[in-house]
Amino acid sequence: MTKKIGLILSGGGVRTMAHIGLIKCLNEENIKIDAIGGTSAGAVVAAMYANGYETKEMLDFFKNTSLFRYSLYTFSKPGIIDSEKFISTFKKIFPRDAFEQLRIPTYITATNLLSGKLRYFTKGELIRPLIASSALPPVFSPIEINGELYCDGGILDNFPIQPLKKSTDVLIGSFINPLENISKNQIDSTLKLIYRVYQIGLDAKDIKKFKHCNYVFIPQNLKKIGVLDTKSIEQSFQLGYEQAKKEIDQIKLAIN
């Protein structure tokens, strides 16, 4: 019997381009993914993969999507950037706006701000859950889904293995936020302070989940790439691809 392979993509802003590098390597080796889950920008990569996009198309989408245009700013909502304004951008790549359009089961995390609970989205409307999963407070405003307010899924689950554990035989995780020592001059802005505190909390929870995976891909040399450093999209992708090529024999062994 052919084993079903699940792929889990953590969040991490621009660093998640390393996930695309891993996917390119898996594609070259004809390793088929049967279910996928993701958080934040990892959720966007997951949905694009599940929709059949090539890795170059994924990279082009991130390169061409501006996060900080003045027209995106909000003065009437909590947050700096109005998440709702990304809906038209996402409709260009997901014109049907439904999980049902995707080729494989896909699980997207988002945090319900009203109940304080995590939700895994896997059916129905696609675009709003995707945007919510990426809406890191306080930079991006929360987004409303069926009368509830949702934001970044990484607050509660940045490495969403739970939905895939029962439906797949092999779990491959791609984790791009290992906690490393940094210097004090690397926390030189409010955003960097918020992200550092956020990352410390996530790391402790995520590492415990590694034992449930057959293989965890942790690309190195990403620490110099900022999560919102859009100039480093190609660099992050290349780092992921090159390391995946080096580790492909280990990945195949874990699958088999």
N, C-alpha and C positions, 0 to 999 in steps of 0.2 A: 504494500500500500504506500502511495506517495505521501510523504509527510507534508503537512500544512505549515507554512512558515509565516510567522508574524514579525512585523518590524515596528519598533517603538522609537519615536523621534522626540527628544527633549526640546524644550524651548531654549532660547538664547540669542535672539536677535540676529545680527549679521553672522554670528558664528554658526548658525544653523545651515549656512551654505555648505558647510562640511558634510552635512547629511546628503546633500545633492552629489557630492563627490563620492560618497559611499554607494549611493544608488547607481551612479554611472558605472562603477566597478561591478556591482552585482548584475547590472544589465549586460555588461560585456561577457560575464561568465554564465549568462543565461540562468541566473538564479531568480526564480519567480516568487514574488511575495503574494501571499493569499489573503492577508488582512493587515491593516496598518492603523497605528494610533499616533497622535501627536498633540503637542501643546504649543501654544503661542505661534511663533514663526514656523516651528516644527509641524504644527497643524496645517499650515498653508502648504508646506512642502508635501505633507502626507496626502492632502486632498488633490493636489496637482498630479502627484504620482498616480493616485487611484483613478484619476480622470484620463490617464493615458498620455500626459505631456512628457516630452523628451526633456532631458536634463538641461539642454541649451535653452529651451523655452522657459523652464523654471528660472534659470539665472537671469534671462532677459526680463522676466516679469519683475523680479526684485530690483534689478538695475534701473528699470524705467518707472518704478513707483516711488514718487517723492513722499517723504513722511512729514516734512516741515515747511511746506508752502504756506505763505501767509493766508491764503484762502481756506486752509484747513483749520485755522485757529478758531477756538470758540470763546465767547465772552458771556455765554448764558448757561453753560453746563459745567459740572465739576470736571476738572481736567484742563489740559492745555490745547490738545488737538481733538477735534470733533470726529469721533469714530464713525458716525453715520455717513460722513462725507466720502468714505472709502467704498461704500456700497456700489456705486456706479463703476468703479475700477474693477471690483471683483466680478461684476456681471459680465464683463468682457471675457473672462476666462471660465466662468461657470454660468453660461446663459440660461440654463434650465433651473438653476438655484435649488437643487434638491440632492440629498444624499443618494437618492435612488438612481441618479445619473452616473454615479461612480461605478467603476468596473469591479471593485473588490470592497468588502466591508471596511468601513472607515470610522474611527472613533476620535472625537474631538472633545477636549476638556474645556470647561469654562466654570468660573466661580460665581454662584448666585450671591450677590451682595446683600439681598434682603434676608435670605434664610441662613446665609453663611455656609452653605453646603456646596459640594462639588457636583457637577453634572457632566455625564458623558453623552454627548450628542452623536447619534448614529442614523437618524432617519428624519425625514421632513426637510424643512428649510435648511439650507447649507451655509449661505453667505453670512448671515448674522452670527451664528455660532462661531464661524471662522474668525470674524472680526473681533468678537467678544474674547475668544481665546487669546488673542494677541494684544488686547487692550490693557497694557500695563499701567496701573495707577502710579502717580497722579498725572502722567504724561498724556494718556489717552482717556477720553471720557468713557464711562460704561455704556453699554448698548442694551436697548430694551428688546426682550423676546417674550412674547405672550404676557405682557404686563409685569415681567420681572426684569431686574437690572443685573446684567452679567459683565464680568471683566476677566482679566487674565487667568486662564486655567492653572498656570504655574504657581499661583498662590497656594493652592492645595495639592496639586499633583503635576509636577513638571516632568514626570517619567511614567506615563500612564500604561502600566503593564496589565492592570486588573481586567479590563474588558477582553484582552487577547489571551489570557491564561487558559481559559477553558475551550476556546475555539480553535487554537492552533497547537501543533505538536512541538514546534521549535520556535524559540523567541530570540530574536536578535535585537539588542538595544543599541541605540546610537546616542551617546551622552556627551554633550559639548560644553559642559560647565563644571569641570572638576575644580574644586576649591584649591587655590594656591596662595602662598604668601605673596603679599604685594607691599610696595613702599607707600609711605604716607602721601607722597606727591601724586599717587594714582587715585586718591580720593580728593579731587580738587574742585568738585562741583556738587551741587545738590543732587543732580541726577545720578552721578557716580556713587554718592553716599547711599542713596535709596537702593540702587541696584546691588551694592555690596552687602548691605544688610539683608536684602531679599535673597541673595545667593547663599549666604551663610546658612539661613534657615532651610533652604531647599536641599542643599547638599547632604545634610545629615539624614534627611528622609529618603533621598533618592538612592544613596549608596546601599541602603538596606535591601533595596529591591533587586540589586544585581544578582543575588543568589538564585532568583527565579528565572534568569536568562541563561540560555545556552552559550551566548557570546555577547559581550558588551564592547562596542567600538568606542574608544575614547581618543579622538584625534588630539595630537600634541601640538604645541607651539601656537595655540590660539589665544593665549593670555594677553598678547599685545593687541589683539583685535577687539575694539570696543563694540558693545552690543548694538549701538546705533551708528557705527562707523561705516556708512554705505560705500565709502571709497575702497573698502577692503573686501567687497563681495567676492571678487575673483580670487583673491589671495586665500580666503577662507575655503572656498570650493577646492582650490588646488591642493591645499594642505590635507583636506579630507580625502581627496581622490588618491593622492600619492601614498598616504598611509594605508588606505584600504587595499591598494595594490600590493603593498608589503605584507598585509595580514590576510590576504585572500585564502591562502592555504589553511590557516587556522579557522577561518570562517567556514570553509567547506567541511573541515573536520568536525566542527561543532554541529553543523547541519546533519551530517551523516552519522 
